[in-house]
Amino acid sequence: MENYADRLANLLGVADDAASCSWEAVEEEIGSPLPGDYKELIDHTGSAVFDDRLSVFAPSSSEETDLASLIKERDWAWEYLREDVDLPERFFTEDRRLIAFAAIDACYFYWDARDGSAPEDWGVVIVDGDLQNWFELPLSATECLYKILVGEIELPPFEGFFGSAEHSVGRFGS
């Protein structure tokens, strides 16, 4: 299996960088382990924005960039929205949970966490801001992020945003 965390770190020029992330605290707070490839990537970047558009979240002391805060906020939003909005029920069953990890504007990226599946086997669901388009991708988070940045995956909510040869990383709080 290809290591997309390494490919992303090399693509973004952060392979030799290190960020201090406390994963155990986040996993305890959200009640779930997280995929190792994502943690490996974020251990290079911390909370950051790639190519001035794609935000990724890490354990952080700042609520605005903290992964656990993002997950709790999105969990709350789903509970609130399910009262009045017709959402695809298959994502909201007892054995399934959408766990947020990244965003582009109002489009959120989620792990499709399923009971009985190892975090490394979770796919990705991308939901656009108006909740009309749900994109299910049978990819790891890091493979999904890599393929979006290099232009191998282009979805309508962010068509034309990515695919250039130059990439950047802006770290939150720096």
FENSULSUL-V736139 format. One line per field, one symbol per residue. ss: DSSP state (@ for helix, = for strand, . for the rest). psi: psi as a letter, one per 30 degrees, with the letter a starting at -180 (. if undefined). A space follows every 50 residues. Layout:
ss = ???
psi = ???
This chain:
ss = ...@@@@@@@@@..........@@@@@@@@.....@@@@@@@@@@..=== ...===.=.......=@@@@@@@@@@@@@@@@......@@@....===== ====..========....@@@.=====......====...@@@@@@@@@. .....@@@..........===...
psi = kkjfeeeeeeefggfglkkjkieeeeeeefgkllkeeeeeeffefaklkk hgejklklklfkefgkeeeeeeeeeeeeeeefefkjljfffhlfgkkkjk flljbgkkkkkikkkfkkeffkakkkkleggekjjkkhlleeeeeefeef gfkjkefhkfelflfkllkjkkg.
